[in-house]
Amino acid sequence: FATNNVLTYNGELQQFEATVTGIKTVDNGLVDVIYTYYKNDTITSPIDAGSYKVVVSITGDKADNYKLNLNTAYFTINKATVTFTYPTDTSFEYTGSAISFEPTSVSGLIGSDTVTYTYYKYGSSVALAGAPTEVGKYTVKATVSNSSNYALSSANATFTITEVASND
């Protein structure tokens, strides 16, 4: 079997294959190697992060002439890492309009996976309807779609909306 038994989620079908040796030249095309992938004892395509088992079998007109010495192996697809970089300025003066505090960069997303942002009054577990408008301290939570395939980095951040400074 292949020696690389640890892969990283990339949003694509991951191939973990064996090199089958010993098939006679005369039988080329008459013996096929089949790879069957399992996750939690269910046949599946190895795309998502998790642990997999691969079972190798041979079929074809001449398959009965061969015996596999080893036909099962295990491999893991690790979660990909997403990194969020938030602005260093976390204080905003009240404007009466919604203030969206989102990262200046997000790296590591795969394919069409996206990030959504949910806002909370600081210390509360009740989500706001959208970005806050009122004076106060807030938490923004970044959530990656397909999140079971990602190890998040710095997903939450805190910011403050301050009162308008007096012109006196």
TIRO-2110 file (N, C-alpha, C; in Angstrom, 1 decimal):
// TIRO-2110
0.8, -1.2, 0.0, N, 1, A
0.0, 0.0, 0.0, CA, 1, A
0.9, 1.3, 0.0, C, 1, A
0.3, 2.4, -0.4, N, 2, A
1.0, 3.6, -0.4, CA, 2, A
1.5, 4.0, 1.0, C, 2, A
2.5, 4.7, 1.1, N, 3, A
3.1, 5.1, 2.4, CA, 3, A
2.5, 6.3, 3.0, C, 3, A
1.9, 7.2, 2.2, N, 4, A
1.3, 8.4, 2.7, CA, 4, A
-0.2, 8.1, 3.2, C, 4, A
-0.3, 7.8, 4.5, N, 5, A
-1.6, 7.5, 5.0, CA, 5, A
-2.3, 8.6, 5.8, C, 5, A
-1.7, 9.8, 5.7, N, 6, A
-2.3, 11.0, 6.3, CA, 6, A
-2.4, 12.1, 5.2, C, 6, A
-3.6, 12.5, 4.8, N, 7, A
-3.8, 13.5, 3.8, CA, 7, A
-4.5, 14.6, 4.5, C, 7, A
-4.7, 15.7, 3.7, N, 8, A
-5.4, 16.9, 4.2, CA, 8, A
-6.6, 17.2, 3.3, C, 8, A
-7.7, 17.6, 3.9, N, 9, A
-8.9, 17.9, 3.1, CA, 9, A
-8.6, 18.9, 2.1, C, 9, A
-9.0, 18.6, 0.8, N, 10, A
-8.8, 19.6, -0.3, CA, 10, A
-10.1, 19.8, -1.1, C, 10, A
-11.2, 19.2, -0.7, N, 11, A
-12.5, 19.3, -1.4, CA, 11, A
-12.6, 18.4, -2.6, C, 11, A
-11.6, 17.6, -2.8, N, 12, A
-11.6, 16.7, -3.9, CA, 12, A
-11.5, 15.2, -3.5, C, 12, A
-11.8, 14.3, -4.4, N, 13, A
-11.7, 12.9, -4.1, CA, 13, A
-10.2, 12.6, -3.9, C, 13, A
-9.9, 12.0, -2.8, N, 14, A
-8.6, 11.6, -2.4, CA, 14, A
-8.3, 10.2, -2.7, C, 14, A
-7.3, 9.9, -3.5, N, 15, A
-6.9, 8.5, -3.9, CA, 15, A
-5.9, 8.0, -3.0, C, 15, A
-6.1, 6.8, -2.4, N, 16, A
-5.1, 6.1, -1.6, CA, 16, A
-5.1, 4.7, -2.3, C, 16, A
-4.1, 4.5, -3.1, N, 17, A
-4.0, 3.3, -3.8, CA, 17, A
-2.8, 2.4, -3.6, C, 17, A
-2.9, 1.2, -3.9, N, 18, A
-1.8, 0.2, -3.7, CA, 18, A
-1.2, 0.0, -5.1, C, 18, A
0.1, -0.4, -5.0, N, 19, A
0.8, -0.9, -6.2, CA, 19, A
0.6, -2.4, -6.1, C, 19, A
-0.1, -2.9, -7.1, N, 20, A
-0.3, -4.4, -7.2, CA, 20, A
0.8, -5.0, -8.1, C, 20, A
1.6, -5.9, -7.6, N, 21, A
2.6, -6.5, -8.4, CA, 21, A
2.4, -8.0, -8.5, C, 21, A
3.0, -8.6, -9.5, N, 22, A
2.9, -10.0, -9.7, CA, 22, A
1.9, -10.5, -10.7, C, 22, A
1.1, -9.5, -11.3, N, 23, A
0.2, -9.9, -12.4, CA, 23, A
1.0, -10.2, -13.6, C, 23, A
0.8, -11.3, -14.2, N, 24, A
1.5, -11.7, -15.4, CA, 24, A
1.1, -10.9, -16.6, C, 24, A
2.1, -10.6, -17.4, N, 25, A
1.9, -9.8, -18.6, CA, 25, A
0.7, -10.3, -19.5, C, 25, A
0.7, -11.6, -19.6, N, 26, A
-0.3, -12.3, -20.4, CA, 26, A
-1.8, -12.0, -19.8, C, 26, A
-1.9, -11.6, -18.6, N, 27, A
-3.2, -11.4, -17.9, CA, 27, A
-3.5, -9.9, -17.9, C, 27, A
-2.7, -9.0, -18.4, N, 28, A
-3.0, -7.6, -18.4, CA, 28, A
-4.3, -7.3, -19.1, C, 28, A
-5.2, -6.6, -18.5, N, 29, A
-6.5, -6.3, -19.0, CA, 29, A
-7.5, -7.4, -18.6, C, 29, A
-7.0, -8.5, -18.1, N, 30, A
-7.9, -9.6, -17.7, CA, 30, A
-8.1, -9.6, -16.1, C, 30, A
-7.3, -8.8, -15.5, N, 31, A
-7.4, -8.7, -14.0, CA, 31, A
-7.5, -7.2, -13.7, C, 31, A
-8.5, -6.8, -12.9, N, 32, A
-8.8, -5.4, -12.5, CA, 32, A
-8.6, -5.3, -11.0, C, 32, A
-8.0, -4.2, -10.6, N, 33, A
-7.8, -3.9, -9.2, CA, 33, A
-9.0, -2.9, -8.8, C, 33, A
-9.7, -3.3, -7.8, N, 34, A
-10.8, -2.5, -7.3, CA, 34, A
-10.5, -2.0, -5.9, C, 34, A
-10.7, -0.7, -5.7, N, 35, A
-10.5, -0.1, -4.4, CA, 35, A
-11.9, 0.3, -3.8, C, 35, A
-12.2, -0.2, -2.7, N, 36, A
-13.5, 0.2, -2.0, CA, 36, A
-13.2, 0.9, -0.7, C, 36, A
-13.7, 2.1, -0.6, N, 37, A
-13.4, 3.0, 0.6, CA, 37, A
-14.6, 3.0, 1.5, C, 37, A
-14.3, 2.9, 2.8, N, 38, A
-15.3, 2.9, 3.9, CA, 38, A
-15.0, 4.0, 4.9, C, 38, A
-16.1, 4.6, 5.4, N, 39, A
-16.0, 5.6, 6.5, CA, 39, A
-17.1, 5.2, 7.4, C, 39, A
-16.8, 4.8, 8.7, N, 40, A
-17.8, 4.3, 9.6, CA, 40, A
-18.6, 3.1, 9.1, C, 40, A
-17.8, 2.2, 8.4, N, 41, A
-18.4, 1.0, 7.9, CA, 41, A
-19.4, 1.2, 6.8, C, 41, A
-19.4, 2.4, 6.2, N, 42, A
-20.3, 2.7, 5.0, CA, 42, A
-19.4, 3.0, 3.8, C, 42, A
-19.7, 2.4, 2.7, N, 43, A
-19.0, 2.6, 1.5, CA, 43, A
-19.2, 4.1, 1.1, C, 43, A
-18.1, 4.8, 0.8, N, 44, A
-18.2, 6.2, 0.5, CA, 44, A
-17.0, 6.6, -0.4, C, 44, A
-17.0, 7.8, -0.9, N, 45, A
-15.9, 8.4, -1.6, CA, 45, A
-15.1, 9.2, -0.6, C, 45, A
-13.8, 9.0, -0.5, N, 46, A
-12.9, 9.7, 0.5, CA, 46, A
-12.7, 11.2, 0.1, C, 46, A
-13.6, 12.0, 0.5, N, 47, A
-13.4, 13.5, 0.2, CA, 47, A
-13.3, 14.3, 1.5, C, 47, A
-14.2, 14.0, 2.5, N, 48, A
-14.3, 14.8, 3.7, CA, 48, A
-13.3, 14.3, 4.7, C, 48, A
-13.0, 15.2, 5.7, N, 49, A
-12.1, 14.9, 6.8, CA, 49, A
-12.6, 13.7, 7.6, C, 49, A
-11.7, 12.8, 8.0, N, 50, A
-12.1, 11.7, 8.8, CA, 50, A
-11.2, 10.5, 8.6, C, 50, A
-11.5, 9.4, 9.2, N, 51, A
-10.7, 8.1, 9.1, CA, 51, A
-11.4, 7.2, 8.1, C, 51, A
-10.6, 6.6, 7.2, N, 52, A
-11.1, 5.7, 6.2, CA, 52, A
-10.4, 4.3, 6.2, C, 52, A
-11.1, 3.4, 5.7, N, 53, A
-10.5, 2.1, 5.4, CA, 53, A
-10.6, 1.8, 3.9, C, 53, A
-9.6, 1.3, 3.3, N, 54, A
-9.7, 0.9, 1.9, CA, 54, A
-9.4, -0.6, 1.8, C, 54, A
-10.3, -1.2, 1.0, N, 55, A
-10.2, -2.6, 0.8, CA, 55, A
-9.9, -2.8, -0.7, C, 55, A
-8.8, -3.6, -0.9, N, 56, A
-8.4, -3.8, -2.3, CA, 56, A
-8.9, -5.2, -2.7, C, 56, A
-9.5, -5.3, -3.9, N, 57, A
-9.9, -6.6, -4.4, CA, 57, A
-9.5, -6.7, -5.9, C, 57, A
-9.5, -7.9, -6.4, N, 58, A
-9.2, -8.1, -7.8, CA, 58, A
-10.4, -8.8, -8.4, C, 58, A
-10.7, -8.4, -9.7, N, 59, A
-11.8, -9.0, -10.4, CA, 59, A
-11.3, -9.3, -11.8, C, 59, A
-12.1, -9.9, -12.6, N, 60, A
-11.8, -10.2, -14.0, CA, 60, A
-11.7, -11.6, -14.3, C, 60, A
-11.5, -11.9, -15.6, N, 61, A
-11.5, -13.3, -16.1, CA, 61, A
-10.4, -14.1, -15.5, C, 61, A
-9.3, -13.5, -15.1, N, 62, A
-8.1, -14.3, -14.6, CA, 62, A
-7.9, -14.0, -13.1, C, 62, A
-8.8, -13.4, -12.4, N, 63, A
-8.6, -13.0, -11.0, CA, 63, A
-8.5, -14.2, -10.1, C, 63, A
-9.1, -15.3, -10.4, N, 64, A
-9.0, -16.5, -9.6, CA, 64, A
-7.6, -17.1, -9.6, C, 64, A
-6.7, -16.7, -10.4, N, 65, A
-5.3, -17.2, -10.5, CA, 65, A
-4.4, -16.4, -9.5, C, 65, A
-5.0, -15.4, -8.8, N, 66, A
-4.1, -14.6, -7.9, CA, 66, A
-4.7, -14.5, -6.5, C, 66, A
-3.8, -14.3, -5.6, N, 67, A
-4.1, -14.1, -4.2, CA, 67, A
-3.5, -12.8, -3.7, C, 67, A
-4.3, -12.0, -3.0, N, 68, A
-3.8, -10.8, -2.4, CA, 68, A
-3.1, -11.1, -1.1, C, 68, A
-1.9, -10.6, -0.9, N, 69, A
-1.2, -10.8, 0.4, CA, 69, A
-1.8, -9.9, 1.5, C, 69, A
-2.1, -8.7, 1.1, N, 70, A
-2.7, -7.7, 2.0, CA, 70, A
-3.8, -7.0, 1.3, C, 70, A
-5.0, -6.9, 1.9, N, 71, A
-6.0, -6.2, 1.1, CA, 71, A
-6.7, -5.1, 1.9, C, 71, A
-6.3, -4.8, 3.1, N, 72, A
-6.9, -3.7, 3.8, CA, 72, A
-5.9, -2.7, 4.4, C, 72, A
-6.2, -1.4, 4.3, N, 73, A
-5.3, -0.4, 4.8, CA, 73, A
-6.2, 0.7, 5.4, C, 73, A
-5.6, 1.6, 6.2, N, 74, A
-6.3, 2.7, 6.8, CA, 74, A
-5.6, 4.0, 6.5, C, 74, A
-6.4, 5.0, 6.4, N, 75, A
-5.8, 6.3, 6.2, CA, 75, A
-6.7, 7.4, 6.7, C, 75, A
-6.2, 8.6, 6.9, N, 76, A
-6.9, 9.7, 7.5, CA, 76, A
-6.8, 10.9, 6.6, C, 76, A
-7.9, 11.6, 6.5, N, 77, A
-7.9, 12.9, 5.8, CA, 77, A
-8.1, 13.9, 6.9, C, 77, A
-7.1, 14.7, 7.2, N, 78, A
-7.1, 15.7, 8.3, CA, 78, A
-7.9, 16.9, 7.8, C, 78, A
-8.4, 17.7, 8.8, N, 79, A
-9.1, 18.9, 8.5, CA, 79, A
-8.1, 20.0, 8.0, C, 79, A
-8.6, 20.8, 7.1, N, 80, A
-7.8, 21.9, 6.5, CA, 80, A
-7.9, 23.0, 7.6, C, 80, A
-6.9, 23.9, 7.5, N, 81, A
-6.8, 25.0, 8.4, CA, 81, A
-7.3, 26.3, 7.7, C, 81, A
-8.2, 27.0, 8.4, N, 82, A
-8.6, 28.3, 7.9, CA, 82, A
-8.0, 29.4, 8.9, C, 82, A
-7.5, 30.4, 8.4, N, 83, A
-6.9, 31.5, 9.2, CA, 83, A
-7.7, 32.8, 9.0, C, 83, A
-8.1, 33.4, 10.0, N, 84, A
-8.8, 34.7, 9.9, CA, 84, A
-7.9, 35.8, 10.5, C, 84, A
-7.8, 36.9, 9.8, N, 85, A
-7.0, 38.0, 10.3, CA, 85, A
-8.0, 39.2, 10.4, C, 85, A
-8.2, 39.6, 11.7, N, 86, A
-9.1, 40.7, 12.0, CA, 86, A
-8.3, 42.0, 12.0, C, 86, A
-9.0, 43.1, 11.8, N, 87, A
-8.4, 44.4, 11.9, CA, 87, A
-7.9, 44.7, 13.3, C, 87, A
-6.9, 45.5, 13.5, N, 88, A
-6.3, 45.8, 14.8, CA, 88, A
-7.2, 46.8, 15.5, C, 88, A
-7.8, 47.7, 14.7, N, 89, A
-8.7, 48.7, 15.3, CA, 89, A
-10.0, 48.0, 15.6, C, 89, A
-10.4, 47.9, 16.9, N, 90, A
-11.6, 47.2, 17.3, CA, 90, A
-12.6, 48.2, 17.9, C, 90, A
-12.4, 49.5, 17.8, N, 91, A
-13.3, 50.4, 18.4, CA, 91, A
-13.9, 51.3, 17.3, C, 91, A
-15.2, 51.5, 17.2, N, 92, A
-15.9, 52.3, 16.2, CA, 92, A
-16.8, 53.2, 16.9, C, 92, A
-16.9, 54.5, 16.4, N, 93, A
-17.8, 55.4, 16.9, CA, 93, A
-19.2, 55.2, 16.4, C, 93, A
-20.2, 55.4, 17.2, N, 94, A
-21.6, 55.2, 16.8, CA, 94, A
-21.9, 56.1, 15.6, C, 94, A
-22.6, 55.5, 14.6, N, 95, A
-23.0, 56.2, 13.4, CA, 95, A
-24.5, 56.1, 13.1, C, 95, A
-25.1, 55.2, 13.8, N, 96, A
-26.6, 55.0, 13.6, CA, 96, A
-26.8, 53.9, 12.5, C, 96, A
-25.7, 53.5, 11.8, N, 97, A
-25.8, 52.5, 10.8, CA, 97, A
-25.1, 51.2, 11.4, C, 97, A
-25.4, 50.1, 10.7, N, 98, A
-24.8, 48.8, 11.1, CA, 98, A
-23.3, 48.9, 10.9, C, 98, A
-22.6, 48.3, 11.9, N, 99, A
-21.1, 48.2, 11.8, CA, 99, A
-20.7, 46.7, 11.6, C, 99, A
-20.3, 46.4, 10.5, N, 100, A
-19.8, 45.0, 10.2, CA, 100, A
-18.3, 44.9, 10.5, C, 100, A
-18.0, 44.1, 11.5, N, 101, A
-16.6, 43.8, 11.8, CA, 101, A
-16.2, 42.4, 11.3, C, 101, A
-15.5, 42.4, 10.2, N, 102, A
-15.2, 41.1, 9.6, CA, 102, A
-13.7, 41.1, 9.4, C, 102, A
-13.1, 39.9, 9.2, N, 103, A
-11.7, 39.8, 8.9, CA, 103, A
-11.2, 40.6, 7.7, C, 103, A
-10.0, 41.1, 7.8, N, 104, A
-9.4, 41.7, 6.6, CA, 104, A
-8.9, 40.7, 5.6, C, 104, A
-8.7, 39.4, 6.1, N, 105, A
-8.4, 38.3, 5.2, CA, 105, A
-8.8, 37.0, 5.8, C, 105, A
-9.2, 36.1, 4.9, N, 106, A
-9.5, 34.7, 5.3, CA, 106, A
-8.7, 33.9, 4.3, C, 106, A
-7.9, 33.0, 4.8, N, 107, A
-7.1, 32.1, 4.0, CA, 107, A
-7.3, 30.7, 4.3, C, 107, A
-7.2, 29.8, 3.3, N, 108, A
-7.4, 28.4, 3.5, CA, 108, A
-8.7, 27.8, 3.1, C, 108, A
-9.7, 28.6, 2.7, N, 109, A
-10.9, 28.0, 2.2, CA, 109, A
-10.7, 27.2, 0.9, C, 109, A
-11.5, 26.2, 0.8, N, 110, A
-11.4, 25.3, -0.3, CA, 110, A
-12.6, 25.4, -1.2, C, 110, A
-12.4, 25.5, -2.5, N, 111, A
-13.5, 25.5, -3.5, CA, 111, A
-14.5, 26.5, -3.2, C, 111, A
-15.8, 26.1, -3.1, N, 112, A
-16.9, 27.0, -3.0, CA, 112, A
-17.3, 27.2, -1.5, C, 112, A
-16.5, 26.7, -0.6, N, 113, A
-16.8, 26.9, 0.8, CA, 113, A
-16.8, 28.3, 1.2, C, 113, A
-17.6, 28.8, 2.1, N, 114, A
-17.8, 30.2, 2.4, CA, 114, A
-17.8, 30.4, 3.9, C, 114, A
-17.7, 31.7, 4.3, N, 115, A
-17.7, 32.1, 5.7, CA, 115, A
-19.0, 33.0, 5.9, C, 115, A
-19.7, 32.7, 7.0, N, 116, A
-20.8, 33.6, 7.4, CA, 116, A
-20.4, 34.2, 8.8, C, 116, A
-21.0, 35.3, 9.0, N, 117, A
-20.7, 36.0, 10.3, CA, 117, A
-22.0, 36.2, 11.1, C, 117, A
-21.9, 35.9, 12.3, N, 118, A
-23.0, 36.1, 13.2, CA, 118, A
-22.6, 37.0, 14.4, C, 118, A
-23.4, 37.9, 14.7, N, 119, A
-23.1, 38.9, 15.7, CA, 119, A
-23.9, 38.7, 17.0, C, 119, A
-23.2, 38.9, 18.1, N, 120, A
-23.8, 38.7, 19.5, CA, 120, A
-23.4, 39.9, 20.3, C, 120, A
-24.3, 40.3, 21.2, N, 121, A
-24.0, 41.3, 22.3, CA, 121, A
-23.0, 40.5, 23.1, C, 121, A
-21.9, 41.2, 23.5, N, 122, A
-20.8, 40.5, 24.3, CA, 122, A
-21.3, 39.8, 25.5, C, 122, A
-21.0, 38.5, 25.6, N, 123, A
-21.4, 37.7, 26.7, CA, 123, A
-22.8, 37.0, 26.5, C, 123, A
-23.4, 37.3, 25.4, N, 124, A
-24.7, 36.7, 25.2, CA, 124, A
-24.6, 35.5, 24.2, C, 124, A
-25.5, 34.6, 24.3, N, 125, A
-25.5, 33.5, 23.3, CA, 125, A
-26.7, 33.7, 22.3, C, 125, A
-27.4, 34.8, 22.4, N, 126, A
-28.5, 35.1, 21.5, CA, 126, A
-28.0, 35.9, 20.3, C, 126, A
-28.1, 35.3, 19.1, N, 127, A
-27.6, 36.0, 17.9, CA, 127, A
-28.5, 37.2, 17.6, C, 127, A
-27.8, 38.3, 17.1, N, 128, A
-28.5, 39.5, 16.7, CA, 128, A
-29.0, 39.2, 15.3, C, 128, A
-29.9, 40.0, 14.8, N, 129, A
-30.5, 39.9, 13.5, CA, 129, A
-29.5, 40.2, 12.4, C, 129, A
-28.5, 41.0, 12.7, N, 130, A
-27.5, 41.4, 11.7, CA, 130, A
-26.4, 42.1, 12.5, C, 130, A
-25.6, 42.9, 11.7, N, 131, A
-24.5, 43.6, 12.3, CA, 131, A
-25.1, 44.7, 13.3, C, 131, A
-24.5, 44.9, 14.4, N, 132, A
-25.0, 45.9, 15.4, CA, 132, A
-25.0, 47.3, 15.0, C, 132, A
-25.9, 48.1, 15.6, N, 133, A
-25.9, 49.6, 15.3, CA, 133, A
-25.7, 50.4, 16.6, C, 133, A
-26.0, 49.8, 17.7, N, 134, A
-26.1, 50.5, 19.0, CA, 134, A
-24.7, 50.5, 19.7, C, 134, A
-24.5, 51.5, 20.6, N, 135, A
-23.3, 51.5, 21.4, CA, 135, A
-23.2, 50.3, 22.3, C, 135, A
-22.1, 49.7, 22.4, N, 136, A
-21.9, 48.5, 23.2, CA, 136, A
-20.7, 47.6, 22.7, C, 136, A
-20.5, 46.5, 23.5, N, 137, A
-19.4, 45.6, 23.1, CA, 137, A
-20.0, 44.4, 22.5, C, 137, A
-19.4, 43.9, 21.4, N, 138, A
-20.0, 42.8, 20.6, CA, 138, A
-19.0, 41.7, 20.3, C, 138, A
-19.5, 40.6, 20.0, N, 139, A
-18.7, 39.5, 19.5, CA, 139, A
-19.2, 39.1, 18.1, C, 139, A
-18.2, 38.9, 17.2, N, 140, A
-18.6, 38.4, 15.8, CA, 140, A
-18.0, 36.9, 15.8, C, 140, A
-18.9, 36.0, 15.3, N, 141, A
-18.5, 34.6, 15.2, CA, 141, A
-18.4, 34.2, 13.7, C, 141, A
-17.3, 33.8, 13.2, N, 142, A
-17.1, 33.4, 11.8, CA, 142, A
-17.4, 31.9, 11.8, C, 142, A
-18.2, 31.4, 10.9, N, 143, A
-18.6, 30.0, 10.7, CA, 143, A
-18.3, 29.6, 9.2, C, 143, A
-17.5, 28.6, 9.0, N, 144, A
-17.2, 28.1, 7.7, CA, 144, A
-18.3, 27.1, 7.3, C, 144, A
-18.8, 27.3, 6.1, N, 145, A
-19.7, 26.3, 5.5, CA, 145, A
-18.9, 25.0, 5.4, C, 145, A
-19.5, 23.9, 5.6, N, 146, A
-18.8, 22.6, 5.5, CA, 146, A
-17.8, 22.5, 6.6, C, 146, A
-18.1, 23.1, 7.8, N, 147, A
-17.2, 23.2, 8.9, CA, 147, A
-16.6, 22.0, 9.4, C, 147, A
-17.2, 20.8, 9.2, N, 148, A
-16.6, 19.6, 9.7, CA, 148, A
-15.3, 19.2, 9.0, C, 148, A
-14.9, 19.9, 7.9, N, 149, A
-13.7, 19.7, 7.2, CA, 149, A
-12.6, 20.7, 7.6, C, 149, A
-12.9, 21.6, 8.5, N, 150, A
-11.9, 22.7, 8.8, CA, 150, A
-11.6, 22.7, 10.3, C, 150, A
-10.3, 23.0, 10.6, N, 151, A
-9.9, 23.4, 11.9, CA, 151, A
-9.8, 24.9, 11.9, C, 151, A
-10.7, 25.5, 12.6, N, 152, A
-10.8, 27.0, 12.6, CA, 152, A
-9.7, 27.7, 13.4, C, 152, A
-9.2, 28.8, 13.0, N, 153, A
-8.2, 29.6, 13.7, CA, 153, A
-8.8, 31.0, 13.8, C, 153, A
-8.8, 31.5, 15.1, N, 154, A
-9.3, 32.8, 15.4, CA, 154, A
-10.7, 33.1, 14.8, C, 154, A
-11.6, 32.2, 15.0, N, 155, A
-13.0, 32.4, 14.4, CA, 155, A
-13.8, 33.5, 15.1, C, 155, A
-13.5, 33.8, 16.3, N, 156, A
-14.3, 34.9, 17.0, CA, 156, A
-13.5, 36.1, 17.2, C, 156, A
-14.1, 37.2, 17.3, N, 157, A
-13.4, 38.5, 17.6, CA, 157, A
-14.4, 39.4, 18.3, C, 157, A
-13.9, 40.3, 19.1, N, 158, A
-14.7, 41.2, 19.9, CA, 158, A
-14.4, 42.7, 19.4, C, 158, A
-15.4, 43.5, 19.4, N, 159, A
-15.3, 44.9, 19.0, CA, 159, A
-16.3, 45.7, 19.8, C, 159, A
-16.1, 47.0, 19.7, N, 160, A
-16.9, 48.0, 20.5, CA, 160, A
-17.4, 49.1, 19.7, C, 160, A
-18.6, 49.5, 19.9, N, 161, A
-19.2, 50.7, 19.3, CA, 161, A
-19.3, 51.7, 20.4, C, 161, A
-18.6, 52.8, 20.3, N, 162, A
-18.5, 53.8, 21.3, CA, 162, A
-19.5, 55.0, 21.1, C, 162, A
-19.8, 55.7, 22.1, N, 163, A
-20.6, 56.9, 22.0, CA, 163, A
-20.0, 58.0, 21.2, C, 163, A
-20.8, 58.8, 20.6, N, 164, A
-20.3, 59.9, 19.8, CA, 164, A
-19.6, 60.9, 20.7, C, 164, A
-18.4, 61.4, 20.3, N, 165, A
-17.7, 62.3, 21.1, CA, 165, A
-18.4, 63.7, 21.0, C, 165, A
-18.4, 64.4, 22.2, N, 166, A
-19.0, 65.7, 22.2, CA, 166, A
-18.1, 66.7, 21.5, C, 166, A
-18.8, 67.7, 20.9, N, 167, A
-18.0, 68.8, 20.2, CA, 167, A
-17.8, 70.0, 21.1, C, 167, A
-18.0, 69.9, 22.4, N, 168, A
-17.9, 71.0, 23.4, CA, 168, A
-16.5, 71.4, 23.5, C, 168, A
END
